[in-house]
């Protein structure tokens, strides 16, 4: 899906990544980032967020929390991150981003709360229950400040991915606010959910989920109770073209992730302001039984679309030509992706060592892939800035 968009909208990136691989400067099994495009995308998102009066926090987990990605985002004007877990918080903090939001989607483990408060002092900290609020407040008190707490809320009919459930009952939000205000070291600052926006396959558009209406109702209840300064955090499927709608619904915060590298589902359907800025690159290892086996390790293809014919550009030279496209069988999620299998029975047969480039929406942080940041592509001067693992830590490749 995304490979077609990459070939059409950012072919120089594809060819630069292939050239670097052919020269032995980046490894197989790597998510490669066009840092120039990331910076430009961040600038577009930040300018629109400012126009709509939204605070903006960058999500980095999809591209393995890469330090060079964080720095490109900062050059684009976004200076804060949302940390999906403590690993994200550590990586983005080390890269120079301020931790703007901690605790959502993943709560902070009990024995890490004091360290999180002392080291990161997040602007906002999401809690799913009173016990987690007390832990966050205790950490903040020990660090000498008062922590802004966001209550994750839920209501009947809201949409959650399986395994993402949890939070306070939205109908009790006024009492929840009072309880969080009573937490020593903490104060109630607002409400959050996920996802607030979601791609709809039938209409091929991004639509509000019931969760966004739940946030709006909860905000109105809080205002009626006399609370006027309420943060409304509304993440999910964030492109710059959707921020006006979020602001109109009452959101005060947005958290682009895939939007920063042009890989929301909507980016396949429409040419949005953000350019595609990530690809997955590997190489052919061997041939067997009519298949060319390419190295895996990064084949977590985020299942936002129904199954489709996955293709790759397979070549021994940089190209985006349609003639270089071959179908690929990806191992099922139940299997370890040591290899993927490229069709080798057609007229153009892959060779051992050929470069293979994929375009899909990945989640690099749950893989064992490298993450490679490349600058200078827009100027025709590509330079590898970083080769890291999914925790934003340097890898001593090829040693």
C-alpha positions, -999 to +999 in steps of 0.1 A: +000+000+000+025+026+011+051+015-014+031+030-042+029+063-024+067+062-017+075+055-053+053+084-065+058+111-039+093+105-026+113+084-052+146+101-043+143+087-008+138+051-021+168+054-045+190+070-019+183+043+006+190+016-020+223+033-030+234+035+006+227-002+011+245-011-022+275+009-009+275-010+024+266+020+045+233+008+060+223-028+070+197-051+058+166-054+081+164-017+086+137+009+089+152+039+070+141+074+077+142+105+054+151+130+081+146+160+057+111+149+051+105+143+088+116+178+096+093+193+069+064+172+081+069+182+117+070+219+106+036+215+088+020+198+118+034+223+143+022+253+123-013+239+119-014+229+156-004+265+166-031+278+143-057+256+160-044+264+195-033+228+201-004+216+222+015+190+201+035+160+213+055+137+190+050+099+191+082+081+182+076+044+189+067+035+153+102+044+141+120+028+170+124+060+191+154+070+169+175+098+182+179+113+147+142+112+142+136+131+175+162+157+165+145+162+131+112+167+148+128+193+170+142+211+140+107+211+127+095+230+158+081+202+180+099+201+213+079+176+233+072+139+230+044+116+241+060+085+256+040+053+250+061+036+277+091+043+299+114+031+271+100+059+249+104+084+277+141+075+282+149+076+245+132+109+237+145+125+268+181+114+259+176+128+224+166+162+237+128+162+235+109+172+267+085+145+278+052+162+273+029+132+281+037+100+300+015+071+310-006+067+279-010+041+263+010+023+289+008+031+326+040+037+346+050+006+367+049+013+405+086+011+412+094+035+383+072+064+392+097+081+414+124+079+388+100+090+361+091+121+380+126+130+390+142+125+356+114+136+332+090+159+350+064+153+323+040+181+315+011+156+318+008+121+333-021+099+324-036+076+351-062+049+347-072+047+384-067+063+418-038+040+428-018+051+398-026+087+405-012+083+441+020+068+427+025+096+402+018+122+429+042+106+453+069+107+427+063+143+419+062+153+456+096+136+461+109+155+431+096+188+444+068+197+421+030+192+415+022+168+387-006+176+361-027+145+359-049+134+330-077+110+337-081+083+310-119+079+307-143+055+291-180+051+284-203+024+271-199+022+233-164+036+232-139+020+209-107+004+222-082-019+207-081-053+225-057-050+253-060-012+255-090-011+277-091+007+311-098+041+327-123+059+349-160+059+342-167+090+322-200+095+340-181+100+373-156+125+358-165+154+382-158+131+412-127+118+395-114+154+391-120+160+428-102+128+438-072+136+416-070+171+430-068+155+465-038+134+455-007+147+474+018+159+448-008+159+420-036+179+405-064+172+380-055+187+346-078+171+321-090+140+303-078+116+275-088+086+255-075+065+225-084+064+197-103+097+192-100+094+154-100+062+133-097+054+096-130+040+083-125+015+055-160+018+041-158+056+035-120+057+031-120+086+054-109+093+090-139+097+113-144+105+150-148+075+173-175+075+200-146+083+224-143+118+210-179+125+219-172+110+253-144+135+258-167+164+248-194+153+272-170+149+300-155+183+293-189+199+294-197+182+327-165+195+342-173+230+329-208+228+344-191+219+377-171+251+375-138+238+360-129+260+330-092+252+324-094+216+311-069+198+289-085+174+264-060+150+249-073+134+217-048+112+199-053+089+169-047+090+131-032+125+132-025+145+100-024+183+098-056+183+077-075+168+107-064+192+134-091+218+128-118+191+134-101+180+166-100+216+179-136+221+169-145+191+190-128+207+220-094+190+219-064+210+233-037+184+226-027+162+196-001+136+192+011+128+157+031+097+152+025+081+117+017+116+105+053+127+111+064+101+086+034+102+063+020+067+070-015+072+084-041+052+065-054+084+050-020+090+034-026+061+011-060+075+000-051+111-004-020+132-011-017+150+023+008+177+032+031+152+049+055+132+027+062+095+032+094+094+051+100+058+062+107+025+044+118-010+053+149-022+036+165-057+035+183-080+010+181-113-006+198-141+013+192-172-009+169-189-034+150-221-029+119-237-045+109-207-067+113-182-039+140-156-030+144-155+007+151-120+021+163-113+056+135-105+081+134-091+116+112-061+109+081-075+094+055-062+118+031-048+093+006-027+112-028-043+102-047-012+093-058-026+060-072-060+051-048-085+036-033-074+003-006-084-022+026-072-005+052-061-030+088-050-028+112-032-051+139-059-057+170-048-076+208-047-076+207-009-084+187+020-071+153+022-089+116+029-084+106+013-117+074-007-118+093-035-135+113-040-102+082-048-082+078-084-070+052-100-048+063-111-013+049-137+011+053-124+047+054-150+075+022-150+097+023-132+130+025-165+148+059-173+131+093-157+137+101-136+106+136-149+099+128-144+062+102-133+039+097-150+005+099-131-028+084-146-059+112-158-081+093-177-108+086-147-130+106-134-160+128-113-137+146-134-111+161-119-079+197-126-072+215-132-039+225-098-025+197-078-042+183-049-022+146-052-013+125-022-003+091-023+012+066+004+021+043-005+049+032+011+082+055-006+107+059-006+144+097-007+147+097-008+185+083-043+186+108-057+161+145-066+161+152-043+131+178-016+129+165+020+125+186+042+103+183+080+100+195+096+068+198+134+062+205+154+031+183+134+007+164+165-004+198+181-014+211+150-032+237+145-004+225+115+016+243+110+049+237+083+075+231+101+108+224+071+131+221+033+132+202+023+163+180-004+178+143-001+187+152+016+220+170+045+203+204+031+213+234+031+190+243-002+173+279-009+164+270-023+129+286-041+111+306-055+141 
